[in-house]
Amino acid sequence: MEDLSFIALKPSRIARNLHVVLALLALLALCLSGVGSIWKVLLALLLLWAALWQWRRDQSVPVKGLSCKSGRWCFLINDREYQGELCGEQRVLSWWVMLQWREDTMQKKTMQKKKVLALWPDSADPEDLRRLRVFLRYGQANAPAT
């Protein structure tokens, strides 16, 4: 099985702006609904607060990079390397990649929390994302089942 060299990740403007657009659409739907005016104001403030919180949270990327060496995935989070394994289904589309992974620890595998990493077209260099998609689709086909 081939290895996947290190892929540097960066914050995605698409993901950040998508939250803002969805919040504005929800705000528009709220304004056009038949909800009473006091409830409209409270819900609008709550919606704007949630959108702002999400937008600020998306400013930083917890996962700075990833690689796969000899079947072991490495995730670089806040300048610390974590070993992990992919679990569940991975979504690999031409414009979006979603990885579900679990950190390798001594705990039982059922007790560990799955982490999700979504990669948009602007999350990394286009060539690196293409290599990742090819690796996920075809590179692990001969990997032994664990």
C-alpha positions in Angstrom: 0.0 0.0 0.0 1.3 3.4 -0.9 1.7 6.2 1.6 0.1 9.6 1.5 2.6 12.4 2.1 1.8 15.3 4.4 -1.1 17.6 3.3 -1.2 21.1 4.9 -4.7 22.4 5.7 -5.9 26.0 6.0 -9.2 27.6 7.0 -12.0 27.3 4.4 -13.7 30.6 3.4 -16.5 28.5 1.8 -17.4 26.8 5.0 -17.3 30.0 7.0 -19.4 31.9 4.5 -21.9 29.1 4.1 -22.8 29.5 7.8 -23.5 33.2 7.3 -25.6 32.6 4.2 -27.7 30.0 5.9 -28.2 32.2 8.9 -29.3 35.1 6.6 -31.7 32.8 4.8 -33.2 31.6 8.1 -33.5 35.2 9.2 -35.4 36.0 6.0 -37.7 33.0 6.5 -38.3 34.2 10.1 -39.2 37.7 8.9 -41.7 36.3 6.3 -43.3 33.9 8.8 -46.4 34.5 10.8 -44.7 34.5 14.2 -45.6 37.3 16.6 -43.3 40.4 16.5 -41.8 39.9 20.0 -40.9 36.3 19.2 -39.5 37.4 15.8 -37.2 39.8 17.5 -36.0 37.2 20.1 -35.6 34.5 17.5 -33.7 36.9 15.2 -31.3 37.9 18.0 -30.7 34.3 18.9 -30.1 33.4 15.2 -27.7 36.3 14.7 -25.8 35.4 17.9 -25.5 31.7 16.8 -24.3 32.8 13.3 -21.7 35.1 14.8 -20.5 32.5 17.3 -20.2 29.9 14.5 -18.4 32.4 12.2 -15.9 33.2 14.9 -15.4 29.5 15.8 -14.6 28.8 12.1 -11.7 31.3 12.1 -9.2 28.7 13.3 -8.5 25.3 11.9 -7.9 22.7 14.6 -6.4 20.2 12.1 -3.4 21.8 10.5 -2.4 18.8 8.4 -2.8 15.0 7.8 -0.8 12.2 6.3 -0.9 8.4 6.1 2.2 6.2 6.5 2.0 2.4 6.4 -1.8 2.5 7.0 -1.5 4.7 10.1 -3.1 8.2 9.8 -1.4 11.2 11.4 -3.4 14.4 12.2 -1.5 17.5 13.1 -3.6 19.4 15.7 -2.2 22.6 17.3 1.4 21.6 16.6 0.9 18.1 18.1 0.7 14.9 16.1 -2.1 12.4 16.8 -2.2 8.9 15.5 -5.6 7.8 14.4 -7.6 5.5 12.2 -10.5 6.1 9.8 -13.8 4.8 11.0 -17.3 4.7 9.5 -17.9 5.9 6.0 -15.8 8.4 4.3 -17.5 10.8 1.9 -15.3 11.5 -1.1 -16.9 13.8 -3.7 -15.1 15.8 -6.4 -15.7 19.1 -4.4 -15.9 17.9 -0.8 -14.2 15.2 1.4 -15.5 14.1 4.8 -13.2 12.0 7.0 -14.5 10.3 10.2 -11.6 9.3 12.4 -10.8 8.1 15.9 -7.7 8.8 17.9 -5.6 5.7 18.8 -5.5 5.3 22.6 -5.6 2.5 25.0 -9.3 2.9 25.6 -11.8 0.6 24.1 -12.7 1.5 20.5 -16.4 1.8 21.3 -15.7 4.4 24.0 -13.8 6.8 21.8 -15.6 9.7 20.2 -15.5 10.0 16.4 -14.1 13.2 15.0 -15.2 14.6 11.7 -12.9 16.5 9.3 -14.6 18.2 6.3 -12.4 19.4 3.5 -13.7 22.0 1.1 -12.0 22.9 -2.3 -10.2 25.8 -0.6 -9.0 23.8 2.5 -5.8 22.8 0.9 -3.8 22.9 -2.4 -5.9 21.5 -5.2 -3.3 19.0 -6.2 -3.0 17.8 -2.5 -6.8 17.4 -2.3 -6.8 15.4 -5.6 -4.1 13.1 -4.2 -6.2 12.6 -1.0 -9.3 11.8 -3.0 -7.5 9.3 -5.2 -5.8 7.7 -2.1 -9.2 7.4 -0.3 -10.9 5.9 -3.3 -8.3 3.6 -4.6 -5.2 3.6 -2.4 -6.7 1.7 0.5 -8.5 -0.9 -1.6 -5.8 -3.5 -0.8 -5.5 -2.6 2.8 -6.1 -5.5 5.2 -9.3 -5.4 7.2 -8.9 -4.8 10.9 
